[in-house]
C-alpha cells in the first residue's frame, strides 16, 4: 500500500522524454518575428484538465502582441480555440477573455460557423489589442463532429503567429472524431511547435500519463515540443516531479496569487503584465 502520493509517483516514474529541437520552428524571436518565417502554428496542449492552458495561451498572445507592436512589425499573433466539445465545464475562453466587453458595439465574427459552412476564413480577424481572436462564441451552434473543421481553422484563421488553445488529449479523445488516436495525432502533427503544459499537483501528474504519451508520440513524429511546468510554488517537490515525468528541460511558470487571477479576469486582461509571468514568457519565447 502506498503511504502517500510521492510513493505513488515513484512507483510510476517514466522514462525520460525525447526532446526535439528544430531551428526552423523554434520559439526563438528570429523564427517567430521575421516575415520570412511565414505563418507559425503553436499549440498549447494540457496534459490534464485545469493545468492552465487557456490562461497561458491568452497571456502569450498579449505578450507577443506587445513585443511586435514595440518592433513596429506588421506581424500579428492570433489566439485560436480548437475544441469540438458541446460544453466546457470550466468555461470558454470567450468568457475568460471578456470578448463581450472587448467587442461592445462591434461584431465578433464566428470562425466556427464559417468553418462549418465551408465559407472563407481569410477575412475573419476580430482584432483587439493587437491580437486576432478566433474563439467559439456562446451563440455558436455545437460544432459538427468533423475533424476537417479544426484543420480548416488551424490552417486558414488569420494571424502570423497562431497560438492554439487545445484541450488535454484525454478530453479531446472523448469527442468524435478524436476518439481515434490517429485523428488526434493528425491534428497535433499539423502544428509547427507544441507547448506541453504540466501542473505538478501529484493527482494531476498521475492523471497526465496518457496525454503525456500522446505528446511523446507527437515529438517522435517530428513535432518540436517545449515542456512547461506551470503553477510552481513552495509546496512542489520538484525533484519528484522531474523523476516522474523524466523531463529535465522545461520552462517554469510560477503559481499566481488567486487575487491576481481574479482581478485580471474581472478587468478582461491576461496575466502577461504580471512580472513573474512576463519573465517566464520571455524565457519561453527565447528558447
Residue, then its C-alpha position, 0 to 999 in steps of 0.5 A: x500500500x502506498x503511504x502517500x502520493x510521492x510513493x505513488x509517483x515513484x512507483x510510476x516514474x517514466x522514462x525520460x522524454x525525447x526532446x526535439x529541437x528544430x531551428x526552423x520552428x523554434x520559439x526563438x524571436x528570429x523564427x517567430x518575428x521575421x516575415x520570412x518565417x511565414x505563418x507559425x502554428x503553436x499549440x498549447x496542449x494540457x496534459x490534464x484538465x485545469x493545468x492552465x492552458x487557456x490562461x497561458x495561451x491568452x497571456x502569450x498572445x498579449x505578450x507577443x502582441x506587445x513585443x511586435x507592436x514595440x518592433x513596429x512589425x506588421x506581424x500579428x499573433x492570433x489566439x485560436x480555440x480548437x475544441x469540438x466539445x458541446x460544453x466546457x465545464x470550466x468555461x470558454x475562453x470567450x468568457x475568460x477573455x471578456x470578448x463581450x466587453x472587448x467587442x461592445x458595439x462591434x461584431x465578433x465574427x464566428x470562425x466556427x460557423x464559417x468553418x462549418x459552412x465551408x465559407x472563407x476564413x481569410x477575412x475573419x480577424x476580430x482584432x483587439x489589442x493587437x491580437x486576432x481572436x478566433x474563439x467559439x462564441x456562446x451563440x455558436x451552434x455545437x460544432x459538427x463532429x468533423x475533424x476537417x473543421x479544426x484543420x480548416x481553422x488551424x490552417x486558414x484563421x488569420x494571424x502570423x503567429x497562431x497560438x492554439x488553445x487545445x484541450x488535454x488529449x484525454x478530453x479531446x479523445x472523448x469527442x468524435x472524431x478524436x476518439x481515434x488516436x490517429x485523428x488526434x495525432x493528425x491534428x497535433x502533427x499539423x502544428x509547427x511547435x507544441x507547448x506541453x503544459x504540466x501542473x505538478x499537483x501529484x493527482x494531476x501528474x498521475x492523471x497526465x500519463x496518457x496525454x503525456x504519451x500522446x505528446x511523446x508520440x507527437x515529438x517522435x513524429x517530428x513535432x518540436x515540443x517545449x515542456x512547461x511546468x506551470x503553477x510552481x510554488x513552495x509546496x512542489x517537490x520538484x525533484x519528484x516531479x522531474x523523476x516522474x515525468x523524466x523531463x529535465x528541460x522545461x520552462x517554469x511558470x510560477x503559481x499566481x496569487x488567486x487575487x491576481x487571477x481574479x482581478x485580471x479576469x474581472x478587468x478582461x486582461x491576461x496575466x502577461x503584465x504580471x512580472x513573474x509571468x512576463x519573465x517566464x514568457x520571455x524565457x519561453x519565447x527565447x528558447 
